[in-house]
Amino acid sequence: MNTPFWGPDWESLEQADPAIADILLGELGRLRDGLQLIASENFTSPAVLAALGSTLANKYAEGYPGRRFYPGCEFVDQAENLAAERAKDLFGAEHVNVQSHSGSSANLATYAAFAQPDDPVMALSLSHGGHLTHGSRVNFSGRWFTPIPYRVRRDTELIDYDEVRDLARLHRPRIILCGGTAYSRLIDYRIFREIADEIDAILWVDAAHFMGLVAGQAIPSPLPYADVVTATTHKTLRGPRGGMILCRDEHAKAIDRAVFPFSQGGPMMHSIAAKAVAFKEAASEEFAEYARRTVSNAGALAKALEETGMRAVTGGTDTHVAVLDLTPTGVNGADAERRCAAARILLTKNAIPFDTMPPRTPSGIRVGTAAIATQGFGPGEMDRIGRLIARAVTAERGTKRGNAVLADIADEVGEVVAAKPAYARGEAWSPDASR
Ligand code: DSN
């Protein structure tokens, strides 16, 4: 059979490894049957999945196109060049490295390109919406560098730009980093650029979460301001799991060397081909419409949840993500996450700024609307989804009555998602379509 990917060859997987085949089908069912509101997840297209499942997975290609340490790279070179060119066009970047295996490895390489061990590095505190790789003590970033965390303001819950400026002047960090995993508002890159210029620091934007919204022009791009931008390709960008680094030409060599050979060996060429597919898709008008709808969904969902008695941190969102303070409901984020999961609504517990609760049972939850936008949901449907979440959050799991309520909600979730199924049955690539 002349096919480089597994999609049409599903039966051979079923025969070779029925246990894994069953797991894949179980996961497909889980994706289809629930409301996927985890802010960092999405549904990749059939074309992305096909590239991921291709024979490019076999190839060792340490190095860069035209400069590999292995023979036989003529096709993977084309894939990598195409991915990098498409990303450059899509984002207006001078240089793009598409080899990073993940957002965290893109970040590791970026530290390596610009900082030496123990250098001070400023970033948004994890507990105020940053990321593990932005200086957490349990991560290489906080162990190998000197983290200078800045926070959000208590009154607005927006980045405290005065504190950023004061800390920058005091510590003169080598890198100023902005972006995060649970900050729902637009970032004022102009102010960050001014501060970075004042102290001659590298301005690095970690756009892992919102790069797809940038691609779809639903929010402003950090590219005109940043020296370097890191991103994942699998969140709002809707491609394969992976990372990328975009930078000005003057930093291209430092970034490329920091990825290979400093922090990674062989690139995952199947993933790079799938990134190329995703970049092509992200340049389409359909994608721009999805990106805009993702943002309007998040605003509408935050508002709907506020109407049920939760409090939206910062009063709402400008992006795909919203953080809700559950204090008014008397339920902690961990219980809310468990109850929602029991009702087939997938979202995550999350700290709120200045949280007085411990990290394992924080006061909030985080919801994201990229996956449900991919599925086709729009802002008009967020009221119903908001009410389902609110009912699940306050249903007491473990009691007979609570369990019955959660089962009811799960049934309604089933109805909601059946109207706009993810990976609709019958498509040629779908594993169980071949049955
Ligand atoms: N773990 C991801 C998230 O959920 O935001 C970030 O790496």
Residues whose N, C-alpha, C, O or C-beta is under 5 A from the ligand:
A	BS01	DSN	S40 T181
